[in-house]
Amino acid sequence: MLIHGSQCGEAIRKGGFDILFANSCTLTYNTCIGTYVDIPSLIYLQEPYRPFYEASPRLPWLLPQVATRHPHNPFKRSAERCRDLHRNHWIRLQASEEFRWARSYNRILCNSQFSRESILRAYNLDSKVCYLGIDTSDFNVSDGEKESYVVSVGGLHYGKRVERALHAIAVIPQNLRPPLKWIGNIADPDYVSAMHGLAADLGVDFQHIVRASDQELQQILGRAACFLYTPFLEPFGLAPLEANACGTAVVAIAEGGVKETIVPGVNGLLANDSDPEALAELILRFTLDLGAAKRMGLQARQHVMATWPVESAIDRIEHHLLQVSNR
């Protein structure tokens, strides 16, 4: 990535540009390109490299859960210790580089107040909240009436915490228990297998849909009784607002960026924590009263159109670009 950033920086220097607008990297989250240019620059940073700063499921630099696998062999114990020190060295190196890259930009933009605090904790650097927006022409109310199922969207991997959704639905009495339709473009095979096994054990009808078309996504979102959102400390969360734009209210855990996007009673309902019974109670408000689900869903769409239009997001980004370039 350093070689790639250097090559990008050289091309940018030759291009005579006014400003660098960098975005997050899939591999390293932050990006080093800002260190290779001398023009005004800003980065839209969705989040710091979360595995270093959040237990997911454990912080990477903690001591191993098993002290040693070779208690009676001093040579193998020493080799284990060397491997552990080597791994931690690379973690420290990447974290140090990430901090250096973040400092290289004239301004850091982020997607929520929650992300601003995460960046402050990780780097001790200030950033500016620049909220994103929803294209309500792409996400629109679909034809057809509401149906008694629950939907969620996101790659099927540990960070999305599908198990929290499954446990919530499992406590609903079986005669009232709705199916859970989960749509995602990527999936961890081991995690998928584990979640299907858990669903079977809990008696939950779990339907995993991979790479749905845009039309299929919109129809499933629009006809659902509610959208259930259970990921771990999601920095912003576009998916709940996209569900709102399709005319579906959200049930979510009040953590991460969703606390800034879901207004209880307007475009969804929030549970204080991941307690399955509390989530189940909120789900039933929609699955047992599809008329209420439709009314709040239409209200949610109006809220997104008024509060989260993509045009306003573009204006906010352009405002920061002009401020940084004028400096």
N, C-alpha and C positions, 0 to 999 in steps of 0.2 A: 504493500500500500504506500510506503514511502517513495518507492520508485515511481509508482503511478502518480502520486501527488506532485512529485518533482516534474514529471512530464507535462502534467496539466498546468502547473505553474509557469513553465517555460512557454507553452502555447498562449497562455493568458498574457504574459508579458509582451509577447510579440504582437498581440491583437490590438493593443492600444485601447483597452476597455476602460470605462469610467469607474466601475465598481464590481466587486466579486460578491455574488449571492450564492453561498454554499448551503448544502443540505446534508442531512444525516446519511451516514454510510451503513449499509446492511451489515457489514462485517465488524466494524469498529465503533459504530454509532456516531462518534465524532469523526471529523476528517482533517487530514493534515494539510490540505491545499492552501489554507490561509497562511501557513508558514513560508510559502514559496512565492508570495506576491507582495508588492509594495504599494498597491492601490487600496483605496478604502474598501472594507470588507465587512460582511456580516454573515452569520450562519443561522439558519433555522434548525435548532437542535431539538429534536423530539424528546430526548432523554439522555442522561449520562449512560455510561456502560453499566446497566443495572446489575448484572451478575457480580460486580465488584462491591456494590454498595448496599445490596438487599439480599437477605437470606432467601434463596430460591433453589432448592429448599434450605441450603446452608451457605454461609459466607465462605468463599473459596480458600481464605487464608487461615481458617480455624484448624486446630490440630485434628488429625484423622480420628474418626470415631473409634477405630480399633488402633490401639497404641502401636502394635507391631504384629505382623503375621508370623514372625520368626523369633519368638521370645528366647529360644535356646541357641540361636546361631548369630554370633556377634557380627560376622561378615555380612550376612544378609540384612541384619538390622541397620548396619552402616549404609548399605546400598539403598535401603528404603529412605533413610534420612537424607541422603544425597539427592534422591529423586524429588523428595518433598521440598527441599531447599531450592532445587533447580526450578520446580514449578512455581514456587512463590517468587523467585527472582523474575520470571517472565511476567507474572501478574504485576509486580511492582514496576517493571519497565513499561508495560502497556499503560498502566495508570498514570505514570509520570509523563509519558508522551501525550496521553489524552489531555492532561492538565495544560501542557505546553501548547497543544493545538488550540484549546479553548481560549487561552490568553492571547493568541495571535490575531483574533478578530476584533474589529472596532466595536461590534455590537453582537450580542447573542439574543436571538428571539426564541421564544418557547411557546408551547401550546396551551398552558394553563398556569394558574397560581400554584397548583401542586407541583408542576414541573419546575417552576421558578424556584421553589423551595428545595427541590431535589438537586438542582444545579448549584444552588447556594451551599447546600450541605456537602456536595461532592467536591466543588472547586473553590468555594469562598469567592465566587465571582457573581456579580449582578447580571440579571437578564431582564428582558422586556417581554411581558405577555402579549402575544399577537394571536388572538383567537382565529381558529380556522372556520370554514363555513361549509354549507351543504348545498349542492346543486339540486334544487327541488324539481327541476325538469327531468333529471335522471331518476330521482327517487320520488315516485308519485303514488297516489292512491290507486290501488288495483281494482278491477271489477270483482264482483262477488261479495258475499256476506262474510262476516266473521265466523271462524270455526274454533272449536274448543281444543286448540293445541297451543303449545308454547314454542317459541323460536329463539334461537341465539345464533350469532355469527362470529366467527373467528377461527384462526388456525387451531387445529386440535393438538395442543401441546400443553406442557405442565403449567405455563404461565396463565393460561385461560381458565384453569381450575374448574374443569367440567364437573368434577366430583361434587363441588358445592351445589351446582344446579341439580344433579341427580339426587342428592340427599334431600334437597328441598322438595322435589316432586314426589319422592318416595314416601314422605310423611303424610301426603294427601290420601284420604281413604281410597281404596282401590276402585270403588264404583264411580269416583269423581276424578280419578287421576288422569291428567292430560298427557298425551304424547309430547316428547321433546324432540323438535327438529333442529339439528345443529348443522349449519352451513359453513364450510371453510375451504380455502384454496390449498392449504398445506396441512400435513398431518404427520405426527411422529408415530410410526407403526406400532411401537411398543405401548405408547400411551393410548392409542386408539383401541388396541386389544384389551388393555386394562380397563378402559372406560366401558367397553361393551360387556366385559365380564362383570363389572360393578353394577351396570344397569340390569343385567340378567339376575344377579343376586338380589337386587332391591325391587325387582318387579316393575321396572320403568321401561316404557316403550321408547327406546332411544334410536332415532333415525339420523344417521350421519350422511350428509349430502356433500360430495366433493365436487368443486368446480361447477357450481350451478351457473346457468346462463343468466344474463342480466334480467331477462324477462321472468325467468323462473324465480330468481331471488326476489324480485319486486312482488310477485304474486304471493310467495310464501310469507314474506314480511307483512304484506298488506292484509292477509286473511287471518293471521294469527290473533289469538285473544290478547296476548301480550308478548313483549320481548324481554327475556330474562338475561341479565348481565351479571356475571360472577367472576371476572378475571381478577388477578392479583395486582392491586395498585396500578391499574392502567392509567398512564399519564394524562390522557384526554378522553379518548373513546369516541370515534366517529360513528361507530355502528349504532349506538342507541339513537343518535340524532337522525341517522338514515332511516331507522325503523319509524321514528316519529314522522318523518317526511312521507312515509308510505301509509300513514294513518294508523299507527300502532303505538300504544303507550308502553312504557318501560317499567319493569321491576328490577331494581338494582341494589347492590350493597353500597352503602355510603362510604366509599373509600376512593382515593385517587381523584382523577379529574371529573368523574361523573357527578361529584357533589356540586360542580360549577355548571353543569349542563342540564341536569334533571331537577325541575321545580316540582316538589310534591303537590299533587292535585292538579297540576297543569299539563305536564307531558309525561307523568309517570309517578311512581311511588318508590321510596327508599327505605330499606331496612337498615337499622343501626349497625348490624354486624352480619356474620354469615350463619346465624342461627337458622336451621332448616325450617322450624315451625313458624318463625316470623316471616320468612320468605314465602312459605306455603300459604299463609294467610293472605298475603298481598296477591299472590297468583290467583287464588280462588275468587277474589273480588272481580276479576276479569273473566275467568273461564266459566263461572256460574252466572254471569250476567253479561251476555254478549252485546246487549244494547248499550250498557255502560261502557264496555270496551270500545265500541264503535264511537260513542260520543267523545270519550277522552282521546281516542286516536285522532279524530278530526280536529279536536282542540289542539292536540300536540302538533299536528301539521301546521296549523295557523301560527303557533308559537315559533316553530322553526323558521317559517317563512319571514316572520317579523324580526326574529332575534339572531338567527344564524345563516343569513343569505351568503352565498359564496361571493357575491359582488362586494359585500362589505369587507370580507376577508382580503380580497385583492386590494381594496383601498388601504387597508391597514398595512399590508406588506409594502405597498408603494410609498406610503408615508415614511416608513422607516428607511427604505432605500434612498429616498430623496434627502432625508435628514443626514444620513451617513455620508452620502456623496457630496453634499454641500459643505461638509466639514473639511 
